[in-house]
Protein backbone atom coordinates (compact mmCIF):
# COMPACT_ATOMS: atom_id res chain seq x y z
CA UNK A 1 0.00 0.00 0.00
CA UNK A 2 1.09 3.57 -0.67
CA UNK A 3 2.83 4.92 2.46
CA UNK A 4 0.76 8.10 2.68
CA UNK A 5 -2.51 6.17 2.36
CA UNK A 6 -1.32 3.80 5.07
CA UNK A 7 -0.55 6.72 7.39
CA UNK A 8 -3.96 8.27 6.71
CA UNK A 9 -5.69 4.95 7.43
CA UNK A 10 -3.87 4.57 10.73
CA UNK A 11 -4.70 8.17 11.72
CA UNK A 12 -8.35 7.49 10.88
CA UNK A 13 -8.31 4.47 13.18
CA UNK A 14 -6.51 6.26 16.02
CA UNK A 15 -8.27 9.63 15.89
CA UNK A 16 -11.52 9.35 13.89
CA UNK A 17 -13.04 12.41 15.57
CA UNK A 18 -10.01 14.71 15.75
CA UNK A 19 -11.07 18.32 15.64
CA UNK A 20 -10.06 21.78 16.82
CA UNK A 21 -9.76 21.77 20.63
CA UNK A 22 -9.97 25.54 21.07
CA UNK A 23 -13.42 26.26 22.51
CA UNK A 24 -15.28 28.81 20.40
CA UNK A 25 -18.82 29.70 19.37
CA UNK A 26 -18.26 31.78 16.24
CA UNK A 27 -15.60 32.75 13.70
CA UNK A 28 -14.42 35.75 15.72
CA UNK A 29 -13.85 33.66 18.86
CA UNK A 30 -11.99 31.02 16.85
CA UNK A 31 -9.70 33.64 15.31
CA UNK A 32 -8.88 35.25 18.66
CA UNK A 33 -8.33 31.85 20.29
CA UNK A 34 -5.92 30.75 17.55
CA UNK A 35 -3.96 34.02 17.89
CA UNK A 36 -3.76 33.46 21.65
CA UNK A 37 -2.64 29.83 21.18
CA UNK A 38 0.75 30.74 19.67
CA UNK A 39 3.53 29.13 21.75
CA UNK A 40 1.11 27.97 24.43
CA UNK A 41 -1.34 25.09 24.85
CA UNK A 42 -4.98 24.96 23.80
CA UNK A 43 -5.81 24.00 27.39
CA UNK A 44 -4.27 27.24 28.67
CA UNK A 45 -6.15 29.28 26.08
CA UNK A 46 -9.46 27.59 26.92
CA UNK A 47 -9.02 28.67 30.55
CA UNK A 48 -8.82 32.38 29.72
CA UNK A 49 -11.18 32.82 26.76
CA UNK A 50 -14.55 32.39 28.57
CA UNK A 51 -13.98 35.53 30.70
CA UNK A 52 -12.40 37.37 27.75
CA UNK A 53 -15.34 36.66 25.41
CA UNK A 54 -17.90 37.37 28.10
CA UNK A 55 -16.46 40.86 28.61
CA UNK A 56 -15.60 41.53 24.96
CA UNK A 57 -17.96 39.44 22.80
CA UNK A 58 -17.61 41.49 19.60
CA UNK A 59 -14.75 42.88 17.50
CA UNK A 60 -15.94 46.42 18.28
CA UNK A 61 -15.86 45.92 22.06
CA UNK A 62 -12.50 44.16 21.97
CA UNK A 63 -11.12 46.95 19.78
CA UNK A 64 -12.24 49.52 22.37
CA UNK A 65 -10.78 47.62 25.33
CA UNK A 66 -7.95 48.87 27.51
CA UNK A 67 -4.92 46.67 26.69
CA UNK A 68 -4.11 46.48 30.42
CA UNK A 69 -7.54 44.98 31.10
CA UNK A 70 -7.05 42.43 28.31
CA UNK A 71 -3.64 41.58 29.81
CA UNK A 72 -5.23 40.87 33.20
CA UNK A 73 -7.66 38.44 31.58
CA UNK A 74 -5.00 36.52 29.61
CA UNK A 75 -1.89 36.90 31.78
CA UNK A 76 -1.67 33.18 32.54
CA UNK A 77 -0.68 32.41 28.92
CA UNK A 78 2.66 33.02 27.22
CA UNK A 79 3.46 36.32 25.47
CA UNK A 80 0.29 37.85 26.94
CA UNK A 81 1.56 41.44 26.62
CA UNK A 82 1.99 41.25 22.84
CA UNK A 83 -1.12 39.11 22.41
CA UNK A 84 -3.26 41.65 24.28
CA UNK A 85 -2.03 44.40 21.98
CA UNK A 86 -2.59 42.25 18.88
CA UNK A 87 -6.13 41.10 19.67
CA UNK A 88 -7.20 44.66 20.55
CA UNK A 89 -5.93 45.91 17.16
CA UNK A 90 -7.38 42.83 15.46
CA UNK A 91 -10.82 43.61 16.90
CA UNK A 92 -10.48 47.22 15.81
CA UNK A 93 -9.56 46.26 12.24
CA UNK A 94 -12.33 43.69 11.89
CA UNK A 95 -14.85 46.27 13.11
CA UNK A 96 -13.59 49.19 11.00
CA UNK A 97 -12.35 47.51 7.82
CA UNK A 98 -14.44 44.35 7.62
CA UNK A 99 -17.70 45.51 9.26
CA UNK A 100 -17.44 43.05 12.17
CA UNK A 101 -17.11 40.04 9.84
CA UNK A 102 -14.03 37.80 9.98
CA UNK A 103 -12.68 37.75 6.40
CA UNK A 104 -12.45 34.46 4.50
CA UNK A 105 -9.67 35.59 2.16
CA UNK A 106 -6.11 34.67 3.13
CA UNK A 107 -4.55 38.02 2.30
CA UNK A 108 -7.14 39.86 4.38
CA UNK A 109 -6.73 37.48 7.31
CA UNK A 110 -2.95 37.82 7.20
CA UNK A 111 -3.28 41.61 7.25
CA UNK A 112 -4.66 41.35 10.81
CA UNK A 113 -2.28 41.82 13.78
CA UNK A 114 -0.96 38.54 15.17
CA UNK A 115 -2.22 36.52 12.21
CA UNK A 116 0.36 34.62 10.17
CA UNK A 117 0.00 31.86 7.63
CA UNK A 118 -0.61 29.10 10.19
CA UNK A 119 -3.40 31.03 11.95
CA UNK A 120 -4.96 31.97 8.62
CA UNK A 121 -4.91 28.31 7.56
CA UNK A 122 -6.65 27.18 10.76
CA UNK A 123 -9.37 29.81 10.38
CA UNK A 124 -9.90 29.25 6.65
CA UNK A 125 -10.18 25.50 7.20
CA UNK A 126 -12.25 25.36 10.39
CA UNK A 127 -14.42 28.44 10.06
CA UNK A 128 -15.04 28.46 6.32
CA UNK A 129 -14.33 24.91 5.12
CA UNK A 130 -11.69 26.21 2.71
CA UNK A 131 -9.02 23.49 2.21
CA UNK A 132 -5.84 24.45 4.05
CA UNK A 133 -3.20 22.56 6.02
CA UNK A 134 -1.75 24.45 8.95
CA UNK A 135 1.68 23.33 10.17
CA UNK A 136 2.33 23.80 13.90
CA UNK A 137 5.07 22.22 16.00
CA UNK A 138 3.18 18.91 16.31
CA UNK A 139 2.46 18.65 12.58
CA UNK A 140 6.06 19.54 11.69
CA UNK A 141 7.55 17.00 14.14
CA UNK A 142 5.26 14.16 13.09
CA UNK A 143 5.68 14.89 9.36
CA UNK A 144 9.46 14.68 9.70
CA UNK A 145 9.39 11.52 11.84
CA UNK A 146 7.03 9.77 9.42
CA UNK A 147 9.17 10.70 6.44
CA UNK A 148 6.59 13.03 4.90
CA UNK A 149 9.11 15.87 5.10
CA UNK A 150 12.82 16.37 5.81
CA UNK A 151 14.30 17.66 9.06
CA UNK A 152 15.84 20.52 7.07
CA UNK A 153 12.47 21.67 5.67
CA UNK A 154 10.99 24.91 6.93
CA UNK A 155 7.31 25.24 7.84
CA UNK A 156 6.23 26.35 4.37
CA UNK A 157 8.16 23.52 2.71
CA UNK A 158 6.49 21.00 5.04
CA UNK A 159 3.08 22.51 4.28
CA UNK A 160 3.69 22.30 0.52
CA UNK A 161 4.87 18.67 0.74
CA UNK A 162 1.84 17.65 2.80
CA UNK A 163 -0.52 19.39 0.36
CA UNK A 164 1.07 17.52 -2.54
CA UNK A 165 0.94 14.11 -0.84
CA UNK A 166 -2.45 14.28 0.92
CA UNK A 167 -5.72 14.50 -1.03
CA UNK A 168 -7.16 18.02 -0.80
CA UNK A 169 -10.47 16.85 0.65
CA UNK A 170 -8.57 15.32 3.58
CA UNK A 171 -6.46 18.36 4.49
CA UNK A 172 -8.62 19.66 7.33
CA UNK A 173 -9.14 16.29 9.00
CA UNK A 174 -5.52 15.19 8.54
CA UNK A 175 -4.29 18.47 10.05
CA UNK A 176 -6.20 17.73 13.27
CA UNK A 177 -5.21 14.05 13.25
CA UNK A 178 -1.51 14.92 12.91
CA UNK A 179 -1.87 17.36 15.82
CA UNK A 180 -3.57 14.69 17.96
CA UNK A 181 -0.92 12.14 16.95
CA UNK A 182 1.83 14.55 18.03
CA UNK A 183 0.04 15.83 21.13
CA UNK A 184 -1.09 12.51 22.58
CA UNK A 185 1.09 9.80 21.00
CA UNK A 186 4.25 10.89 19.18
CA UNK A 187 5.37 13.27 21.90
CA UNK A 188 8.42 15.49 21.48
CA UNK A 189 10.43 14.01 24.36
CA UNK A 190 8.87 10.64 25.18
CA UNK A 191 7.06 9.32 22.11
CA UNK A 192 5.02 6.16 22.70
CA UNK A 193 7.08 4.14 20.24
CA UNK A 194 6.31 0.77 21.82
CA UNK A 195 2.61 1.19 21.05
CA UNK A 196 2.97 2.90 17.69
CA UNK A 197 1.27 1.31 14.66
CA UNK A 198 3.58 3.35 12.43
CA UNK A 199 6.81 2.26 14.14
CA UNK A 200 8.12 0.40 11.08
CA UNK A 201 7.97 3.40 8.77
CA UNK A 202 9.07 5.95 11.36
CA UNK A 203 12.36 7.74 10.55
CA UNK A 204 12.92 9.07 14.08
CA UNK A 205 16.56 8.18 14.88
CA UNK A 206 15.89 7.72 18.61
CA UNK A 207 12.80 5.52 18.31
CA UNK A 208 12.66 2.60 20.75
CA UNK A 209 10.66 -0.59 20.39
CA UNK A 210 10.50 -1.25 24.12
C-alpha positions, 0 to 999 in steps of 0.5 A: 500500500502507498505509504501516505494512504497507510498513514492516513488509514492509521490516523483514521483508526486512532483519531476518527473524531479529531477536531479543533480543541480551542473552545469557540462559538463563532468565527471571531472567537476562533480567530482570537483563540488561535492568535492566543494559542501561539507558543502555548497550549490549547488547554491554557487558552481555553481557561482564559477565553470564557472571561475574555469573550464574556467581557468583549464578545464582539470585534468592536468591544475588543477593539475599544478595550484597555490593553491592560484589562485584556492583559489581566484576563490573559496573563496566565498564557505566554506572550500575553503582553503582545497578544493583548495588543494584537487582539485589541488591534485585530478587533479594531480592524475587523470592526472598522475595515471588515464591518465586524465580519471575519474575512475568509480571504487569506490576504485579508486574514494575514493583514490582521495583527498577530495573524500569520500563515498558520493562523490563517490556515486554521481559520480558513479551514475550520471556520469556512471549510476552505481546504488548508493545512496548517503546520504547527510544531506537532504537525512539523515534528510528526511529518518529519518523523514519518518521512513526509518531510525532511528535518531541514524543511521549513514550515512552508516547505512542510506545508507544501509537501503535505498538500502535494501528498495528501488528497485536498479533501482530507487536508482539514481532517488530517491536520487535526489528526496529525496534531492529535498524533503529536500531542497525545502519542508521538510526543516530542520528548517521550514518544510512545514508540512501543505502542505505535502502529507506524513504528516500522515506517518511522524515521525518528533516529531515537525511536525505541521498540521497548 
